[in-house]
Amino acid sequence: MTALSRPSHLPASPAATGQRSATADLPAADHSWTKTPERGTDGALRLMLWILRRLGWRAGHLLLYPIAGYFLASSPRQRGHARAYLRRALGRAPGALDLFRLWFAFSSTILDRVFLTSGRTEKYRIEVEGLDALKATLAEGRGCLLLGAHFGSFEALRAVADAGSPVELAVLMHEANARRVQALVTAFGGPRHAEAVIPLGTADAMLRVHEVLARGGMVGLLADRRPHGERVARIPFLAEPAPLPLGPHLLAGMLGAPVMLAFGIWQGPRRYLVRFEPFADPGSPGRGNRDATARERAARYAARLEENCRAHPYNWFNFHDFWEEAR
């Protein structure tokens, strides 16, 4: 395990120097988490910006208690979906405290996102596992695709990449349903952060991804939710079949880059465990059969995500009908 405070974590890039339903492709549902309206107002965003700039992290952290409580109390639909997830992850009926811990952890990662993207990491403790494997992968000069999830903080991964290393990290993401959060983060992270985000669905997204990988950089992508219209396979997840997107795994096969799993686990105020795990090599057997390979990889991804959800149940921020029980 490596602490973030140690310099030169990553090498410089070359440019710088099982059920039947587990394998069945399904059409997308009519509803989509990407179309869920964003909570909050522009006025609340401006107030939070003022507080963070004038009073700093501690004031923002204290405000998380009423903020998390408010959104928990005023979100009955999301509360029901979160309860369904926690019941599976905890193996018991979740109580009010379990729900609050989930909302509070989610709020904490949003607060930390503001500071991590602006490089203000001096009071953060970020431990790193699997760094040698990541360094070896990047040393090959082919870049690396990092598959993450809506689990903990992906910005903690960016902080590792920024710690004295010129290795580039770009993130493929949906921005439509998180405009205010992105605006808050960009206000602190500046143009550099904005340029590192590659919006999914834009005309030049794949071109930008290829360019980052060609420079030996890393591209991050969250692979646990399907956008509207994306193919999925029903795969056992937390003991019940769930629709997992095939798109990230099909994309990995087309890009021809090594793939690693990456999790930024929130462990408390300003404390994270960043974990990198080798996942797939572009030369793996079965490469010629893209659909079968994508389904196999989606099943392995689900198994690793499930293990992390059971070990750290308040880190997976699922507030929608993930198992599609309402269908």
SULTAWO-V74953 format. One record per pair of residues at least 12 apart in sequence whose ideal C-beta (glycine too) atoms are under 10 Angstrom apart, sorted by the first residue. I is the first residue (numbers start at 1). J is the second residue. If there is no record, write none. Layout:
BEGIN
I:J  I:J
END
This chain:
BEGIN
1:127  1:128  1:129  1:130  1:131  1:273  1:274  1:275  2:126  2:127  2:128  2:129  2:130  2:131  2:132  2:160  2:274  3:125  3:126  3:127  3:128  3:163  4:121  4:122  4:124  4:125  4:126  4:127  4:128  4:156  4:159  4:160  4:162  4:163  4:164  4:272  4:274  5:121  5:122  5:124  5:125  5:126  5:163  5:164  6:128  6:131  6:163  6:164  7:163  7:164  7:165  8:135  8:163  8:164  8:165  9:128  9:131  9:134  9:135  9:160  9:161  9:162  9:163  9:164  9:165  9:167  9:274  10:131  10:134  10:135  10:138  10:139  10:160  10:161  10:162  10:163  10:164  10:165  10:166  10:167  10:169  10:218  11:134  11:135  11:136  11:137  11:138  11:139  11:141  11:165  11:166  11:167  11:216  12:138  12:139  12:165  12:166  12:167  12:216  13:138  13:139  13:141  13:143  13:165  13:166  13:167  13:168  13:212  13:213  13:214  13:215  13:216  13:217  13:218  14:138  14:139  14:140  14:141  14:142  14:143  14:214  14:215  14:216  14:217  15:141  15:166  15:167  15:168  15:211  15:212  15:214  15:215  15:216  15:217  16:165  16:166  16:167  16:168  16:215  16:216  16:217  17:166  17:216  18:235  18:236  18:299  19:234  19:235  19:236  19:241  20:234  20:241  21:233  21:234  21:235  21:236  21:241  21:242  21:243  22:233  22:234  22:235  22:236  22:237  22:241  22:244  22:295  22:298  22:299  22:302  23:233  23:234  23:235  23:291  23:292  23:295  23:296  23:298  23:299  24:232  24:233  24:234  24:235  24:241  24:295  25:231  25:232  25:233  25:234  25:246  25:291  25:294  25:295  26:226  26:231  26:232  26:233  26:234  26:243  26:246  26:324  27:229  27:230  27:231  27:232  27:243  28:226  28:227  28:228  28:229  28:230  28:231  28:232  28:243  28:245  29:226  29:228  29:229  29:232  29:243  29:321  29:324  29:326  29:327  30:228  30:327  31:228  31:320  31:321  31:324  31:326  31:327  32:174  32:177  32:225  32:226  32:227  32:228  32:229  32:230  32:320  33:81  33:150  33:174  33:177  33:225  33:226  33:227  33:228  33:318  33:319  33:320  33:321  33:322  34:174  34:175  34:176  34:177  34:178  34:200  34:201  34:225  34:226  34:227  34:228  34:229  34:320  35:176  35:177  35:227  35:228  36:77  36:78  36:176  36:177  36:178  36:319  36:320  37:177  38:176  38:177  38:178  38:179  38:180  38:181  38:182  39:70  39:71  39:74  39:75  39:78  39:180  39:181  40:67  40:71  40:179  40:180  40:181  40:184  41:180  42:179  42:180  42:183  44:67  44:180  44:184  45:179  45:180  45:181  45:183  45:184  45:187  46:183  46:184  46:187  47:63  48:60  48:63  48:67  48:110  48:111  48:114  48:180  48:184  48:187  49:114  49:183  49:184  49:187  49:188  51:63  52:111  52:114  52:115  52:118  52:184  52:187  52:188  53:114  53:187  53:188  56:115  56:120  57:111  57:112  57:114  57:115  57:120  57:123  57:124  57:269  57:270  58:123  58:269  60:107  60:108  60:110  60:111  60:112  60:114  60:115  61:107  61:108  61:111  61:112  61:269  61:270  63:107  63:111  64:103  64:104  64:105  64:106  64:107  64:108  64:110  64:111  64:269  65:100  65:104  65:107  67:103  67:104  67:107  67:110  67:111  68:99  68:100  68:101  68:102  68:103  68:104  68:105  68:106  68:107  68:108  69:100  69:103  69:104  69:107  70:103  71:103  71:106  71:107  71:319  72:96  72:99  72:100  72:102  72:103  72:104  72:106  72:107  73:99  73:100  73:103  75:103  75:319  77:319  77:320  77:321  78:99  78:103  78:318  78:319  78:320  78:321  79:96  79:99  79:102  79:103  79:319  80:319  80:321  80:325  80:326  81:318  81:319  81:320  81:321  81:322  81:323  81:325  81:326  82:94  82:98  82:99  82:102  82:103  82:106  82:316  82:317  82:318  82:319  82:320  83:95  83:98  83:99  83:102  84:238  84:240  84:318  84:321  84:322  84:323  84:325  85:102  85:238  85:309  85:313  85:316  85:317  85:318  85:319  85:320  85:322  85:323  86:98  86:99  86:101  86:102  86:309  86:313  86:314  86:316  86:318  87:238  88:237  88:238  88:239  88:240  88:242  88:306  88:309  88:310  88:313  88:322  88:323  89:102  89:238  89:239  89:306  89:308  89:309  89:310  89:311  89:312  89:313  89:314  89:315  89:316  89:318  90:309  90:310  90:313  90:314  91:238  91:239  91:310  91:313  94:313  98:313  98:314  99:314  100:314  101:313  101:314  102:313  102:314  102:315  102:316  102:317  102:318  102:319  103:314  103:317  103:319  104:266  104:314  105:152  105:153  105:266  105:267  105:268  105:312  105:313  105:314  105:315  105:316  105:317  106:150  106:152  106:266  106:314  106:315  106:316  106:317  106:318  106:319  107:317  108:152  108:153  108:266  108:268  108:269  108:270  108:314  109:150  109:151  109:152  109:153  109:154  109:155  109:156  109:264  109:266  109:272  109:315  109:317  110:153  110:155  110:178  110:181  110:184  110:185  110:317  111:184  111:269  111:270  112:124  112:152  112:153  112:155  112:156  112:159  112:264  112:266  112:269  112:270  112:271  112:272  113:153  113:154  113:155  113:156  113:158  113:181  113:182  113:184  113:185  113:188  113:189  113:193  114:155  114:181  114:184  114:185  114:186  114:187  114:188  114:189  115:155  115:159  115:185  115:188  115:189  115:270  116:153  116:154  116:155  116:156  116:157  116:158  116:159  116:160  116:162  116:185  116:188  116:189  116:193  116:264  116:270  116:272  117:155  117:158  117:159  117:162  117:184  117:185  117:186  117:187  117:188  117:189  117:190  117:192  117:193  117:194  117:196  117:197  118:185  118:186  118:187  118:188  118:189  118:190  118:192  118:193  119:158  119:159  119:162  119:163  119:188  119:189  119:190  119:192  119:193  120:159  120:188  121:156  121:159  121:160  121:162  121:163  121:270  123:269  123:270  124:156  124:159  124:269  124:270  124:271  124:272  125:267  125:268  125:269  125:270  125:271  125:272  125:273  126:153  126:156  126:157  126:159  126:160  126:163  126:264  126:267  126:270  126:271  126:272  126:273  126:274  127:156  127:265  127:267  127:271  127:272  127:273  127:274  127:275  128:156  128:157  128:159  128:160  128:163  128:264  128:272  128:273  128:274  128:275  128:276  129:263  129:265  129:273  129:274  129:275  129:276  129:277  130:260  130:261  130:262  130:263  130:274  130:275  130:276  130:277  130:278  131:160  131:274  131:275  131:276  132:276  133:260  133:276  133:277  133:278  134:146  134:157  134:160  134:161  134:167  134:218  134:258  134:260  134:262  134:274  134:276  134:277  134:278  135:165  135:167  135:276  136:258  136:278  137:218  137:257  137:258  137:259  137:260  137:276  137:278  137:281  138:165  138:167  138:216  138:217  138:218  138:258  138:260  139:216  140:216  140:257  140:258  140:281  141:213  141:214  141:215  141:216  142:213  142:214  142:216  142:255  142:256  142:257  142:258  142:281  142:282  143:167  143:168  143:209  143:210  143:211  143:212  143:213  143:214  143:215  143:216  143:217  143:218  143:219  143:255  143:256  143:257  143:258  144:167  144:169  144:212  144:213  144:216  144:217  144:218  144:219  144:220  144:257  144:258  144:259  144:260  144:262  144:276  145:172  145:209  145:212  145:213  145:218  145:219  145:220  145:221  145:223  145:248  145:249  145:251  145:252  145:255  145:256  145:257  145:258  145:259  145:260  145:262  145:279  145:280  145:282  146:161  146:169  146:171  146:218  146:219  146:220  146:221  146:222  146:223  146:258  146:259  146:260  146:261  146:262  146:263  146:276  146:279  147:219  147:220  147:221  147:222  147:223  147:224  147:248  147:249  147:251  147:252  147:259  147:260  147:261  147:262  147:263  147:277  147:279  147:280  147:297  147:301  147:304  147:305  148:171  148:220  148:221  148:222  148:223  148:224  148:248  148:260  148:261  148:262  148:263  148:264  148:305  149:222  149:223  149:224  149:225  149:261  149:262  149:263  149:264  149:301  149:302  149:304  149:305  149:308  149:309  149:315  149:316  149:317  149:318  150:222  150:223  150:224  150:225  150:305  150:315  150:316  150:317  150:318  150:319  150:320  150:322  151:222  151:224  151:262  151:263  151:264  151:265  151:266  151:305  151:308  151:309  151:312  151:315  151:316  151:317  151:318  152:262  152:263  152:264  152:265  152:266  152:267  152:272  152:273  152:274  152:275  152:308  152:312  152:314  152:315  152:316  152:317  153:263  153:264  153:265  153:266  153:272  153:274  153:315  154:169  154:171  154:173  154:220  154:221  154:222  154:262  154:263  154:264  154:274  155:171  155:185  155:189  155:193  155:264  155:272  156:262  156:263  156:264  156:265  156:266  156:271  156:272  156:273  156:274  157:169  157:171  157:218  157:220  157:262  157:263  157:264  157:272  157:274  157:275  157:276  158:170  158:171  158:189  158:193  158:196  158:218  158:220  158:264  158:274  159:264  159:272  159:274  160:262  160:264  160:272  160:274  160:276  161:196  161:217  161:218  161:220  161:274  162:192  162:196  166:216  166:217  167:215  167:216  167:217  167:218  168:196  168:211  168:212  168:213  168:215  168:216  168:217  168:218  168:219  169:196  169:212  169:217  169:218  169:219  169:220  170:195  170:196  170:197  170:198  170:208  170:209  170:211  170:212  170:213  170:215  170:217  170:218  170:219  170:220  170:221  171:193  171:196  171:197  171:198  171:199  171:218  171:219  171:220  171:221  171:222  172:197  172:198  172:199  172:200  172:201  172:205  172:206  172:208  172:209  172:212  172:219  172:220  172:221  172:222  172:248  172:251  173:197  173:198  173:199  173:200  173:220  173:221  173:222  174:199  174:200  174:201  174:222  174:225  174:227  174:228  175:197  175:198  175:199  175:200  175:201  175:202  176:199  176:200  176:201  176:227  182:194  182:197  182:199  185:197  195:208  196:212  196:217  196:220  197:220  198:211  198:212  198:219  198:220  198:221  200:221  200:222  200:227  200:247  201:227  206:251  206:254  206:255  209:221  209:251  209:255  209:257  210:254  210:255  210:256  210:257  212:257  213:255  213:256  213:257  213:258  214:257  218:257  218:260  218:262  219:251  219:252  219:255  219:257  220:262  221:247  221:248  221:251  221:252  221:259  221:262  222:245  222:248  222:262  223:244  223:245  223:246  223:247  223:248  223:249  223:251  223:252  223:259  223:261  223:297  223:298  223:301  223:302  223:305  224:237  224:242  224:244  224:245  224:248  224:301  224:302  224:305  224:309  224:316  224:318  224:322  225:243  225:244  225:245  225:318  225:320  225:322  226:243  226:244  226:245  226:246  226:247  226:248  226:322  227:245  227:247  229:247  230:243  230:245  230:246  230:247  230:248  230:250  231:243  231:245  231:246  231:247  231:250  231:291  231:294  231:295  232:244  232:245  232:246  232:247  232:295  232:298  232:324  233:245  233:246  233:249  233:291  233:294  233:295  233:296  233:298  233:299  233:302  234:298  234:323  234:324  235:295  235:298  235:299  235:300  235:301  235:302  235:303  235:306  236:299  236:302  236:303  236:306  237:298  237:299  237:301  237:302  237:303  237:305  237:306  237:309  237:322  237:323  238:302  238:305  238:306  238:309  238:310  238:313  238:316  238:322  238:323  239:306  240:322  240:323  240:325  241:302  241:323  241:324  242:302  242:306  242:322  242:323  242:324  243:298  243:322  243:323  243:324  243:327  244:295  244:297  244:298  244:299  244:301  244:302  244:305  244:322  245:294  245:298  245:301  246:290  246:291  246:293  246:294  246:295  246:297  246:298  247:294  247:298  248:294  248:297  248:298  248:301  249:279  249:280  249:290  249:291  249:293  249:294  249:295  249:296  249:297  249:298  249:299  249:300  249:301  250:290  250:291  250:293  250:294  250:295  250:297  250:298  251:294  252:279  252:280  252:282  252:290  252:293  252:294  252:297  253:280  253:282  253:284  253:286  253:287  253:288  253:289  253:290  253:291  253:293  253:294  253:297  254:290  255:282  256:282  256:283  256:287  257:280  257:281  257:282  258:278  258:279  258:280  258:281  258:282  258:283  258:284  259:277  259:278  259:279  259:280  259:281  259:282  259:284  259:297  259:301  260:275  260:276  260:277  260:278  260:279  260:280  261:275  261:276  261:277  261:278  261:279  261:280  261:300  261:301  261:304  261:305  261:308  262:274  262:275  262:276  262:277  262:279  263:275  263:276  263:277  263:304  263:305  263:308  263:312  263:315  264:315  265:308  265:311  265:312  265:315  266:312  266:314  266:315  266:317  267:312  267:315  273:312  273:315  275:304  275:308  277:304  279:297  279:300  279:301  279:304  280:293  280:296  280:297  280:300  280:301  284:296  284:297
END
